């Protein structure tokens, strides 16, 4: 039994120069449209969600500075969460749209 997409994968290998007429969209438009749709939704939702996380960490930091005696010191944990959210936001805001444009 052969894998159903073996023709699409075999003609999309990286050892051959890719020209405009041999794109995934021209060979399998439903697969390309699904790929573009999933990456588009992931880019929008991921960017928005990570932006909310970064803003929340910043707000919590400044509220914690105002009420320092009432809060616990979780600055290292907040820094890790903010760093992870910012790096993920770069992927969803920059890399995913570039992957869509590459189709």
Backbone as XML, in Angstrom:
<?xml version="1.0"?>
<chain id="A" units="angstrom">
  <residue number="1" name="UNK">
    <atom name="N" x="0.851" y="-1.186" z="0.000"/>
    <atom name="CA" x="0.000" y="0.000" z="0.000"/>
    <atom name="C" x="0.893" y="1.245" z="0.000"/>
  </residue>
  <residue number="2" name="UNK">
    <atom name="N" x="0.584" y="2.175" z="-0.864"/>
    <atom name="CA" x="1.392" y="3.371" z="-1.005"/>
    <atom name="C" x="0.753" y="4.531" z="-0.258"/>
  </residue>
  <residue number="3" name="UNK">
    <atom name="N" x="1.594" y="5.374" z="0.308"/>
    <atom name="CA" x="1.128" y="6.563" z="0.998"/>
    <atom name="C" x="0.402" y="7.464" z="-0.002"/>
  </residue>
  <residue number="4" name="UNK">
    <atom name="N" x="-0.796" y="7.986" z="0.327"/>
    <atom name="CA" x="-1.599" y="8.705" z="-0.672"/>
    <atom name="C" x="-0.977" y="9.998" z="-1.194"/>
  </residue>
  <residue number="5" name="UNK">
    <atom name="N" x="-0.103" y="10.618" z="-0.421"/>
    <atom name="CA" x="0.475" y="11.893" z="-0.851"/>
    <atom name="C" x="1.906" y="11.737" z="-1.343"/>
  </residue>
  <residue number="6" name="UNK">
    <atom name="N" x="2.305" y="10.542" z="-1.704"/>
    <atom name="CA" x="3.688" y="10.305" z="-2.109"/>
    <atom name="C" x="4.061" y="11.108" z="-3.356"/>
  </residue>
  <residue number="7" name="UNK">
    <atom name="N" x="3.132" y="11.344" z="-4.250"/>
    <atom name="CA" x="3.416" y="12.151" z="-5.439"/>
    <atom name="C" x="3.663" y="13.603" z="-5.093"/>
  </residue>
  <residue number="8" name="UNK">
    <atom name="N" x="2.923" y="14.139" z="-4.140"/>
    <atom name="CA" x="3.106" y="15.526" z="-3.716"/>
    <atom name="C" x="4.433" y="15.683" z="-2.998"/>
  </residue>
  <residue number="9" name="UNK">
    <atom name="N" x="4.746" y="14.734" z="-2.122"/>
    <atom name="CA" x="5.996" y="14.822" z="-1.360"/>
    <atom name="C" x="7.197" y="14.617" z="-2.273"/>
  </residue>
  <residue number="10" name="UNK">
    <atom name="N" x="7.110" y="13.678" z="-3.185"/>
    <atom name="CA" x="8.238" y="13.383" z="-4.061"/>
    <atom name="C" x="8.560" y="14.550" z="-4.983"/>
  </residue>
  <residue number="11" name="UNK">
    <atom name="N" x="7.561" y="15.273" z="-5.443"/>
    <atom name="CA" x="7.828" y="16.389" z="-6.344"/>
    <atom name="C" x="8.140" y="17.670" z="-5.590"/>
  </residue>
  <residue number="12" name="UNK">
    <atom name="N" x="8.075" y="17.647" z="-4.274"/>
    <atom name="CA" x="8.374" y="18.829" z="-3.476"/>
    <atom name="C" x="9.689" y="18.659" z="-2.727"/>
  </residue>
  <residue number="13" name="UNK">
    <atom name="N" x="10.551" y="17.781" z="-3.190"/>
    <atom name="CA" x="11.807" y="17.537" z="-2.487"/>
    <atom name="C" x="12.748" y="18.711" z="-2.677"/>
  </residue>
  <residue number="14" name="UNK">
    <atom name="N" x="13.665" y="18.879" z="-1.733"/>
    <atom name="CA" x="14.544" y="20.041" z="-1.744"/>
    <atom name="C" x="15.778" y="19.849" z="-2.617"/>
  </residue>
  <residue number="15" name="UNK">
    <atom name="N" x="15.979" y="18.665" z="-3.210"/>
    <atom name="CA" x="17.165" y="18.464" z="-4.035"/>
    <atom name="C" x="16.984" y="18.965" z="-5.457"/>
  </residue>
  <residue number="16" name="UNK">
    <atom name="N" x="15.798" y="19.468" z="-5.782"/>
    <atom name="CA" x="15.519" y="19.967" z="-7.112"/>
    <atom name="C" x="15.153" y="21.447" z="-7.016"/>
  </residue>
  <residue number="17" name="UNK">
    <atom name="N" x="15.549" y="22.229" z="-8.000"/>
    <atom name="CA" x="15.207" y="23.647" z="-7.992"/>
    <atom name="C" x="13.705" y="23.805" z="-8.150"/>
  </residue>
  <residue number="18" name="UNK">
    <atom name="N" x="13.137" y="24.700" z="-7.362"/>
    <atom name="CA" x="11.695" y="24.917" z="-7.389"/>
    <atom name="C" x="11.394" y="26.094" z="-8.298"/>
  </residue>
  <residue number="19" name="UNK">
    <atom name="N" x="10.511" y="25.890" z="-9.254"/>
    <atom name="CA" x="10.089" y="27.004" z="-10.086"/>
    <atom name="C" x="8.652" y="27.369" z="-9.737"/>
  </residue>
  <residue number="20" name="UNK">
    <atom name="N" x="8.165" y="28.460" z="-10.254"/>
    <atom name="CA" x="6.854" y="28.979" z="-9.890"/>
    <atom name="C" x="5.723" y="28.060" z="-10.353"/>
  </residue>
  <residue number="21" name="UNK">
    <atom name="N" x="5.883" y="27.375" z="-11.459"/>
    <atom name="CA" x="4.816" y="26.521" z="-11.973"/>
    <atom name="C" x="4.718" y="25.189" z="-11.247"/>
  </residue>
  <residue number="22" name="UNK">
    <atom name="N" x="5.711" y="24.860" z="-10.437"/>
    <atom name="CA" x="5.740" y="23.574" z="-9.753"/>
    <atom name="C" x="5.490" y="23.745" z="-8.254"/>
  </residue>
  <residue number="23" name="UNK">
    <atom name="N" x="4.658" y="24.703" z="-7.866"/>
    <atom name="CA" x="4.399" y="24.940" z="-6.453"/>
    <atom name="C" x="3.368" y="23.950" z="-5.926"/>
  </residue>
  <residue number="24" name="UNK">
    <atom name="N" x="3.296" y="23.875" z="-4.610"/>
    <atom name="CA" x="2.328" y="22.982" z="-3.977"/>
    <atom name="C" x="0.903" y="23.416" z="-4.322"/>
  </residue>
  <residue number="25" name="UNK">
    <atom name="N" x="0.680" y="24.720" z="-4.441"/>
    <atom name="CA" x="-0.657" y="25.210" z="-4.742"/>
    <atom name="C" x="-1.118" y="24.801" z="-6.140"/>
  </residue>
  <residue number="26" name="UNK">
    <atom name="N" x="-0.198" y="24.752" z="-7.094"/>
    <atom name="CA" x="-0.597" y="24.365" z="-8.442"/>
    <atom name="C" x="-0.798" y="22.854" z="-8.560"/>
  </residue>
  <residue number="27" name="UNK">
    <atom name="N" x="-0.101" y="22.072" z="-7.730"/>
    <atom name="CA" x="-0.237" y="20.616" z="-7.790"/>
    <atom name="C" x="-1.354" y="20.094" z="-6.895"/>
  </residue>
  <residue number="28" name="UNK">
    <atom name="N" x="-1.525" y="20.660" z="-5.721"/>
    <atom name="CA" x="-2.539" y="20.190" z="-4.775"/>
    <atom name="C" x="-3.147" y="21.400" z="-4.066"/>
  </residue>
  <residue number="29" name="UNK">
    <atom name="N" x="-4.095" y="22.091" z="-4.702"/>
    <atom name="CA" x="-4.613" y="23.338" z="-4.122"/>
    <atom name="C" x="-5.343" y="23.145" z="-2.797"/>
  </residue>
  <residue number="30" name="UNK">
    <atom name="N" x="-5.983" y="22.001" z="-2.584"/>
    <atom name="CA" x="-6.699" y="21.799" z="-1.319"/>
    <atom name="C" x="-5.728" y="21.638" z="-0.156"/>
  </residue>
  <residue number="31" name="UNK">
    <atom name="N" x="-4.632" y="20.966" z="-0.390"/>
    <atom name="CA" x="-3.628" y="20.818" z="0.662"/>
    <atom name="C" x="-2.975" y="22.167" z="0.963"/>
  </residue>
  <residue number="32" name="UNK">
    <atom name="N" x="-2.663" y="22.920" z="-0.072"/>
    <atom name="CA" x="-2.039" y="24.225" z="0.120"/>
    <atom name="C" x="-2.987" y="25.186" z="0.825"/>
  </residue>
  <residue number="33" name="UNK">
    <atom name="N" x="-4.265" y="25.175" z="0.458"/>
    <atom name="CA" x="-5.230" y="26.067" z="1.102"/>
    <atom name="C" x="-5.415" y="25.696" z="2.576"/>
  </residue>
  <residue number="34" name="UNK">
    <atom name="N" x="-5.424" y="24.410" z="2.868"/>
    <atom name="CA" x="-5.530" y="23.975" z="4.257"/>
    <atom name="C" x="-4.300" y="24.409" z="5.048"/>
  </residue>
  <residue number="35" name="UNK">
    <atom name="N" x="-3.136" y="24.236" z="4.469"/>
    <atom name="CA" x="-1.882" y="24.639" z="5.102"/>
    <atom name="C" x="-1.868" y="26.142" z="5.378"/>
  </residue>
  <residue number="36" name="UNK">
    <atom name="N" x="-2.257" y="26.920" z="4.402"/>
    <atom name="CA" x="-2.278" y="28.376" z="4.557"/>
    <atom name="C" x="-3.319" y="28.791" z="5.597"/>
  </residue>
  <residue number="37" name="UNK">
    <atom name="N" x="-4.477" y="28.143" z="5.601"/>
    <atom name="CA" x="-5.511" y="28.459" z="6.585"/>
    <atom name="C" x="-5.069" y="28.159" z="8.005"/>
  </residue>
  <residue number="38" name="UNK">
    <atom name="N" x="-4.452" y="27.001" z="8.205"/>
    <atom name="CA" x="-3.998" y="26.637" z="9.553"/>
    <atom name="C" x="-2.902" y="27.580" z="10.028"/>
  </residue>
  <residue number="39" name="UNK">
    <atom name="N" x="-1.938" y="27.881" z="9.172"/>
    <atom name="CA" x="-0.877" y="28.809" z="9.567"/>
    <atom name="C" x="-1.410" y="30.222" z="9.799"/>
  </residue>
  <residue number="40" name="UNK">
    <atom name="N" x="-2.396" y="30.634" z="9.020"/>
    <atom name="CA" x="-2.977" y="31.964" z="9.214"/>
    <atom name="C" x="-3.697" y="32.092" z="10.547"/>
  </residue>
  <residue number="41" name="UNK">
    <atom name="N" x="-4.490" y="31.088" z="10.877"/>
    <atom name="CA" x="-5.199" y="31.107" z="12.171"/>
    <atom name="C" x="-4.195" y="31.028" z="13.318"/>
  </residue>
  <residue number="42" name="UNK">
    <atom name="N" x="-3.184" y="30.175" z="13.178"/>
    <atom name="CA" x="-2.165" y="30.052" z="14.225"/>
    <atom name="C" x="-1.397" y="31.355" z="14.412"/>
  </residue>
  <residue number="43" name="UNK">
    <atom name="N" x="-1.142" y="32.066" z="13.329"/>
    <atom name="CA" x="-0.421" y="33.341" z="13.426"/>
    <atom name="C" x="-1.234" y="34.380" z="14.179"/>
  </residue>
  <residue number="44" name="UNK">
    <atom name="N" x="-2.515" y="34.483" z="13.857"/>
    <atom name="CA" x="-3.365" y="35.498" z="14.501"/>
    <atom name="C" x="-3.609" y="35.153" z="15.966"/>
  </residue>
  <residue number="45" name="UNK">
    <atom name="N" x="-4.030" y="33.933" z="16.231"/>
    <atom name="CA" x="-4.355" y="33.530" z="17.605"/>
    <atom name="C" x="-3.096" y="33.511" z="18.469"/>
  </residue>
  <residue number="46" name="UNK">
    <atom name="N" x="-2.004" y="32.989" z="17.934"/>
    <atom name="CA" x="-0.766" y="32.924" z="18.699"/>
    <atom name="C" x="-0.196" y="34.287" z="19.034"/>
  </residue>
  <residue number="47" name="UNK">
    <atom name="N" x="-0.223" y="35.188" z="18.080"/>
    <atom name="CA" x="0.276" y="36.536" z="18.331"/>
    <atom name="C" x="-0.574" y="37.245" z="19.373"/>
  </residue>
  <residue number="48" name="UNK">
    <atom name="N" x="-1.885" y="37.157" z="19.244"/>
    <atom name="CA" x="-2.777" y="37.804" z="20.208"/>
    <atom name="C" x="-2.614" y="37.195" z="21.596"/>
  </residue>
  <residue number="49" name="UNK">
    <atom name="N" x="-2.585" y="35.877" z="21.685"/>
    <atom name="CA" x="-2.466" y="35.212" z="22.986"/>
    <atom name="C" x="-1.155" y="35.519" z="23.678"/>
  </residue>
  <residue number="50" name="UNK">
    <atom name="N" x="-0.064" y="35.512" z="22.945"/>
    <atom name="CA" x="1.227" y="35.818" z="23.552"/>
    <atom name="C" x="1.352" y="37.283" z="23.924"/>
  </residue>
  <residue number="51" name="UNK">
    <atom name="N" x="0.717" y="38.152" z="23.167"/>
    <atom name="CA" x="0.708" y="39.565" z="23.525"/>
    <atom name="C" x="-0.047" y="39.779" z="24.835"/>
  </residue>
  <residue number="52" name="UNK">
    <atom name="N" x="-1.141" y="39.060" z="25.026"/>
    <atom name="CA" x="-1.894" y="39.147" z="26.282"/>
    <atom name="C" x="-1.036" y="38.670" z="27.452"/>
  </residue>
  <residue number="53" name="UNK">
    <atom name="N" x="-0.285" y="37.598" z="27.261"/>
    <atom name="CA" x="0.582" y="37.086" z="28.330"/>
    <atom name="C" x="1.658" y="38.105" z="28.685"/>
  </residue>
  <residue number="54" name="UNK">
    <atom name="N" x="2.309" y="38.697" z="27.697"/>
    <atom name="CA" x="3.357" y="39.685" z="27.960"/>
    <atom name="C" x="2.783" y="40.901" z="28.678"/>
  </residue>
  <residue number="55" name="UNK">
    <atom name="N" x="1.642" y="41.388" z="28.236"/>
    <atom name="CA" x="1.023" y="42.542" z="28.894"/>
    <atom name="C" x="0.627" y="42.194" z="30.326"/>
  </residue>
  <residue number="56" name="UNK">
    <atom name="N" x="0.116" y="40.998" z="30.551"/>
    <atom name="CA" x="-0.262" y="40.576" z="31.896"/>
    <atom name="C" x="0.946" y="40.509" z="32.818"/>
  </residue>
  <residue number="57" name="UNK">
    <atom name="N" x="2.058" y="39.976" z="32.325"/>
    <atom name="CA" x="3.271" y="39.908" z="33.146"/>
    <atom name="C" x="3.766" y="41.304" z="33.485"/>
  </residue>
  <residue number="58" name="UNK">
    <atom name="N" x="3.717" y="42.214" z="32.528"/>
    <atom name="CA" x="4.157" y="43.592" z="32.784"/>
    <atom name="C" x="3.246" y="44.272" z="33.802"/>
  </residue>
  <residue number="59" name="UNK">
    <atom name="N" x="1.961" y="44.112" z="33.657"/>
    <atom name="CA" x="1.018" y="44.728" z="34.602"/>
    <atom name="C" x="1.208" y="44.148" z="36.000"/>
  </residue>
  <residue number="60" name="UNK">
    <atom name="N" x="1.354" y="42.816" z="36.084"/>
    <atom name="CA" x="1.567" y="42.196" z="37.392"/>
    <atom name="C" x="2.872" y="42.675" z="38.029"/>
  </residue>
  <residue number="61" name="UNK">
    <atom name="N" x="3.884" y="42.905" z="37.210"/>
    <atom name="CA" x="5.158" y="43.390" z="37.742"/>
    <atom name="C" x="4.989" y="44.780" z="38.352"/>
  </residue>
  <residue number="62" name="UNK">
    <atom name="N" x="4.327" y="45.682" z="37.625"/>
    <atom name="CA" x="4.162" y="47.036" z="38.150"/>
    <atom name="C" x="3.200" y="47.092" z="39.323"/>
  </residue>
  <residue number="63" name="UNK">
    <atom name="N" x="2.192" y="46.251" z="39.341"/>
    <atom name="CA" x="1.314" y="46.189" z="40.510"/>
    <atom name="C" x="2.060" y="45.611" z="41.707"/>
  </residue>
  <residue number="64" name="UNK">
    <atom name="N" x="2.949" y="44.658" z="41.452"/>
    <atom name="CA" x="3.752" y="44.090" z="42.527"/>
    <atom name="C" x="4.755" y="45.082" z="43.086"/>
  </residue>
  <residue number="65" name="UNK">
    <atom name="N" x="5.250" y="45.993" z="42.270"/>
    <atom name="CA" x="6.168" y="47.018" z="42.752"/>
    <atom name="C" x="5.452" y="47.997" z="43.670"/>
  </residue>
  <residue number="66" name="UNK">
    <atom name="N" x="4.200" y="48.267" z="43.363"/>
    <atom name="CA" x="3.430" y="49.200" z="44.184"/>
    <atom name="C" x="3.083" y="48.583" z="45.539"/>
  </residue>
  <residue number="67" name="UNK">
    <atom name="N" x="2.749" y="47.304" z="45.550"/>
    <atom name="CA" x="2.351" y="46.610" z="46.780"/>
    <atom name="C" x="3.382" y="45.536" z="47.093"/>
  </residue>
  <residue number="68" name="UNK">
    <atom name="N" x="4.626" y="45.920" z="47.292"/>
    <atom name="CA" x="5.711" y="44.957" z="47.447"/>
    <atom name="C" x="5.557" y="44.102" z="48.704"/>
  </residue>
  <residue number="69" name="UNK">
    <atom name="N" x="5.010" y="44.644" z="49.754"/>
    <atom name="CA" x="4.908" y="43.897" z="51.007"/>
    <atom name="C" x="3.841" y="42.815" z="50.919"/>
  </residue>
  <residue number="70" name="UNK">
    <atom name="N" x="2.817" y="42.978" z="50.072"/>
    <atom name="CA" x="1.705" y="42.035" z="50.008"/>
    <atom name="C" x="1.930" y="40.879" z="49.047"/>
  </residue>
  <residue number="71" name="UNK">
    <atom name="N" x="2.903" y="40.984" z="48.156"/>
    <atom name="CA" x="3.088" y="39.958" z="47.130"/>
    <atom name="C" x="4.336" y="39.130" z="47.410"/>
  </residue>
  <residue number="72" name="UNK">
    <atom name="N" x="4.369" y="37.942" z="46.843"/>
    <atom name="CA" x="5.571" y="37.118" z="46.938"/>
    <atom name="C" x="6.518" y="37.486" z="45.810"/>
  </residue>
  <residue number="73" name="UNK">
    <atom name="N" x="7.754" y="37.090" z="45.946"/>
    <atom name="CA" x="8.767" y="37.457" z="44.961"/>
    <atom name="C" x="8.879" y="36.348" z="43.918"/>
  </residue>
  <residue number="74" name="UNK">
    <atom name="N" x="8.205" y="36.485" z="42.796"/>
    <atom name="CA" x="8.240" y="35.525" z="41.705"/>
    <atom name="C" x="8.810" y="36.147" z="40.437"/>
  </residue>
  <residue number="75" name="UNK">
    <atom name="N" x="9.823" y="36.989" z="40.599"/>
    <atom name="CA" x="10.365" y="37.701" z="39.440"/>
    <atom name="C" x="11.027" y="36.757" z="38.438"/>
  </residue>
  <residue number="76" name="UNK">
    <atom name="N" x="11.697" y="35.719" z="38.915"/>
    <atom name="CA" x="12.364" y="34.794" z="37.993"/>
    <atom name="C" x="11.338" y="34.013" z="37.181"/>
  </residue>
  <residue number="77" name="UNK">
    <atom name="N" x="10.276" y="33.578" z="37.819"/>
    <atom name="CA" x="9.220" y="32.859" z="37.102"/>
    <atom name="C" x="8.527" y="33.732" z="36.080"/>
  </residue>
  <residue number="78" name="UNK">
    <atom name="N" x="8.285" y="34.974" z="36.455"/>
    <atom name="CA" x="7.664" y="35.902" z="35.502"/>
    <atom name="C" x="8.584" y="36.187" z="34.322"/>
  </residue>
  <residue number="79" name="UNK">
    <atom name="N" x="9.887" y="36.267" z="34.580"/>
    <atom name="CA" x="10.837" y="36.524" z="33.494"/>
    <atom name="C" x="10.870" y="35.351" z="32.516"/>
  </residue>
  <residue number="80" name="UNK">
    <atom name="N" x="10.807" y="34.141" z="33.027"/>
    <atom name="CA" x="10.807" y="32.968" z="32.154"/>
    <atom name="C" x="9.543" y="32.935" z="31.303"/>
  </residue>
  <residue number="81" name="UNK">
    <atom name="N" x="8.393" y="33.198" z="31.919"/>
    <atom name="CA" x="7.124" y="33.201" z="31.184"/>
    <atom name="C" x="7.122" y="34.304" z="30.126"/>
  </residue>
  <residue number="82" name="UNK">
    <atom name="N" x="7.593" y="35.498" z="30.485"/>
    <atom name="CA" x="7.623" y="36.606" z="29.527"/>
    <atom name="C" x="8.586" y="36.307" z="28.383"/>
  </residue>
  <residue number="83" name="UNK">
    <atom name="N" x="9.739" y="35.710" z="28.687"/>
    <atom name="CA" x="10.709" y="35.366" z="27.650"/>
    <atom name="C" x="10.132" y="34.325" z="26.696"/>
  </residue>
  <residue number="84" name="UNK">
    <atom name="N" x="9.484" y="33.310" z="27.230"/>
    <atom name="CA" x="8.878" y="32.281" z="26.391"/>
    <atom name="C" x="7.757" y="32.861" z="25.527"/>
  </residue>
  <residue number="85" name="UNK">
    <atom name="N" x="6.937" y="33.737" z="26.103"/>
    <atom name="CA" x="5.849" y="34.348" z="25.338"/>
    <atom name="C" x="6.384" y="35.250" z="24.231"/>
  </residue>
  <residue number="86" name="UNK">
    <atom name="N" x="7.446" y="35.994" z="24.508"/>
    <atom name="CA" x="8.002" y="36.869" z="23.469"/>
    <atom name="C" x="8.649" y="36.069" z="22.344"/>
  </residue>
  <residue number="87" name="UNK">
    <atom name="N" x="9.352" y="34.998" z="22.677"/>
    <atom name="CA" x="9.955" y="34.197" z="21.612"/>
    <atom name="C" x="8.884" y="33.494" z="20.784"/>
  </residue>
  <residue number="88" name="UNK">
    <atom name="N" x="7.825" y="33.031" z="21.422"/>
    <atom name="CA" x="6.727" y="32.413" z="20.687"/>
    <atom name="C" x="5.984" y="33.444" z="19.841"/>
  </residue>
  <residue number="89" name="UNK">
    <atom name="N" x="5.896" y="34.671" z="20.338"/>
    <atom name="CA" x="5.231" y="35.727" z="19.574"/>
    <atom name="C" x="6.036" y="36.078" z="18.320"/>
  </residue>
  <residue number="90" name="UNK">
    <atom name="N" x="7.359" y="36.011" z="18.396"/>
    <atom name="CA" x="8.175" y="36.250" z="17.211"/>
    <atom name="C" x="7.904" y="35.182" z="16.155"/>
  </residue>
  <residue number="91" name="UNK">
    <atom name="N" x="7.761" y="33.945" z="16.599"/>
    <atom name="CA" x="7.469" y="32.864" z="15.649"/>
    <atom name="C" x="6.107" y="33.072" z="15.013"/>
  </residue>
  <residue number="92" name="UNK">
    <atom name="N" x="5.096" y="33.382" z="15.821"/>
    <atom name="CA" x="3.749" y="33.498" z="15.271"/>
    <atom name="C" x="3.557" y="34.789" z="14.479"/>
  </residue>
  <residue number="93" name="UNK">
    <atom name="N" x="4.272" y="35.844" z="14.806"/>
    <atom name="CA" x="4.078" y="37.118" z="14.112"/>
    <atom name="C" x="4.983" y="37.283" z="12.896"/>
  </residue>
  <residue number="94" name="UNK">
    <atom name="N" x="6.117" y="36.574" z="12.868"/>
    <atom name="CA" x="7.073" y="36.766" z="11.783"/>
    <atom name="C" x="7.223" y="35.504" z="10.928"/>
  </residue>
  <residue number="95" name="UNK">
    <atom name="N" x="7.506" y="34.390" z="11.564"/>
    <atom name="CA" x="7.846" y="33.180" z="10.827"/>
    <atom name="C" x="6.625" y="32.573" z="10.135"/>
  </residue>
  <residue number="96" name="UNK">
    <atom name="N" x="5.489" y="32.506" z="10.810"/>
    <atom name="CA" x="4.300" y="31.939" z="10.176"/>
    <atom name="C" x="3.847" y="32.730" z="8.948"/>
  </residue>
  <residue number="97" name="UNK">
    <atom name="N" x="3.795" y="34.073" z="8.993"/>
    <atom name="CA" x="3.456" y="34.797" z="7.760"/>
    <atom name="C" x="4.495" y="34.606" z="6.650"/>
  </residue>
  <residue number="98" name="UNK">
    <atom name="N" x="5.768" y="34.471" z="7.002"/>
    <atom name="CA" x="6.778" y="34.216" z="5.976"/>
    <atom name="C" x="6.597" y="32.831" z="5.364"/>
  </residue>
  <residue number="99" name="UNK">
    <atom name="N" x="6.174" y="31.866" z="6.169"/>
    <atom name="CA" x="5.913" y="30.531" z="5.635"/>
    <atom name="C" x="4.703" y="30.563" z="4.705"/>
  </residue>
  <residue number="100" name="UNK">
    <atom name="N" x="3.718" y="31.377" z="5.029"/>
    <atom name="CA" x="2.548" y="31.518" z="4.149"/>
    <atom name="C" x="2.968" y="32.194" z="2.840"/>
  </residue>
  <residue number="101" name="UNK">
    <atom name="N" x="3.793" y="33.223" z="2.937"/>
    <atom name="CA" x="4.236" y="33.930" z="1.725"/>
    <atom name="C" x="5.111" y="33.041" z="0.851"/>
  </residue>
  <residue number="102" name="UNK">
    <atom name="N" x="5.775" y="32.071" z="1.440"/>
    <atom name="CA" x="6.618" y="31.162" z="0.681"/>
    <atom name="C" x="5.826" y="30.162" z="-0.136"/>
  </residue>
  <residue number="103" name="UNK">
    <atom name="N" x="4.532" y="30.036" z="0.100"/>
    <atom name="CA" x="3.710" y="29.108" z="-0.658"/>
    <atom name="C" x="3.484" y="29.673" z="-2.019"/>
  </residue>
</chain>
